[in-house]
Structure formats: structure tokens, C-alpha cells
Amino acid sequence: MTNDCLFCRIVAGEIPATVVHETDETLAFRDIGPKAPVHVLVIPKEHFTDVAALAVADPGLAGKVLAACAAVAAAEGLTEDGYRVIFNAGPHSGQEVFHVHAHVLGGRPLGPMVSA
């Protein structure tokens, strides 16, 4: 945990979040600025800067984060119509919190993957 990381502070219970799924190693909570009817962030409880750092350091935990994304999608009723899982890595991607997190988005057609 890093004291200046927003998501580490959520894991520690210092900042409230609307938790929708939790395991010993992952936490999923609603995004406070949703971009779709369902917008849930899925994180490992351990701090890693981005998805590449997580994949290199602990591929097994990376798989658990993906499994948590699938569990959230199922619990939110997204599996029939589909959903999107997005990892942003680095400033050009739009990553704002430098603790790896997946965005699980759905609940309506999401349009093109990237707009110019």
C-alpha cells in the first residue's frame, strides 16, 4: 500500500466506496464518474502501477483480476448483451490513478472502441 494512492486508501477503508465484489486479493467498486449505466472498477488489493507491472510481477494475480471482472459482469447482468473491460496504462491512455484497475462497462451499446 502507498499512502498517497487513492485506491490503496479505498482498500484500507480510509475512503468509502460502493463495493460490488470482493475476494481476498481483489476489490470491485462503482466508479464515481460513470461513463455507462454499469461502470465498475476492479483492482488488485496490492499496489501495482499499471497492468504491465502487474502482469510481470504476478501473472496469477492478473488472472484473478480478470476473473473478478467476469464475476462483476455476470453479477451486473452484462453477459448476455456484452460488456467492455478496459485497462489504461500511462498518461497517453488517460490513466489518472496509477494503481492498476480495470473498467467494466456495460448496460447500453458502447459505440466504437476508440474515437478519433
GIZIUR-V356846 format. One record per helix or strand of 3 or more residues. SS is the DSSP state (H for helix, E for strand). FROM is the first residue (numbers start at 1). TO is the last residue. If there is no record, write none. Layout:
ss=SS from=FROM to=TO
ss=SS from=FROM to=TO
This chain:
ss=H from=6 to=11
ss=E from=19 to=22
ss=E from=26 to=30
ss=E from=38 to=44
ss=H from=51 to=57
ss=H from=59 to=75
ss=E from=83 to=87
ss=H from=91 to=93
ss=E from=102 to=106
